[in-house]
Amino acid sequence: MGKAMIRKIVTVVEEVQSEMGQAISPPTRRAAAIAVIANPHAGRYEADLEDLMAIGEELGGILGEACVKALGITPAEAQSYGKAALVGENGELEHAAAILHPRLGKPLRAAVEKGAALVPSNKKRGPMGHPLDIPLGHKDAAYVRSHFDGMEVRVNDAPRADEILVAVAVTDSGRPLPRVGGLTHDEAEGKDGLR
């Protein structure tokens, strides 16, 4: 069973108060929690990535809860979420996939209450300070267009060659000034993850 060797966790909150000269009230807010962890498979091929899957499960709860706490909301008030990983040069994209996909979602959903929709994800390889885009989508209804968004994060000293940067983002709203139509947050039922 893997356990994340965490070097540090960085939490960022972005609050948009105005857009194109229009006041945003209440402001739209999104938070990202980023764990910088050791990559146990850096520099070598390993067929069995079970330990990374277990690390993903551990980090899903830690990072999701950190985002909700940073926003100062209840889990039920979270509206959208996303996940992403940036692998250092001695790792491979499959290391990010092992962390993000099999088991990270369940504890993240618990941290934001419900989470019927798929968690949007992104994975890439890059050097220290490289930007990582965390895609965002409504947590319960994928068809809510106002919540199609993203949050860019970076950590100046990560990932080192033998590290992975794992990030989760959570919002308390959609984009500022959404006006492209479609299902709204208030109309979403969240029964099938789509509507």
Secondary structure as UniProt FT lines:
FT   STRAND          6..19
FT   TURN            20..21
FT   STRAND          22..38
FT   TURN            40..43
FT   HELIX           50..71
FT   HELIX           75..77
FT   STRAND          80..87
FT   TURN            89..90
FT   HELIX           93..100
FT   HELIX           105..112
FT   STRAND          121..125
FT   TURN            128..129
FT   STRAND          132..138
FT   TURN            142..143
FT   HELIX           145..147
FT   STRAND          149..153
FT   TURN            156..157
FT   TURN            161..162
FT   STRAND          163..171
FT   TURN            185..187
//
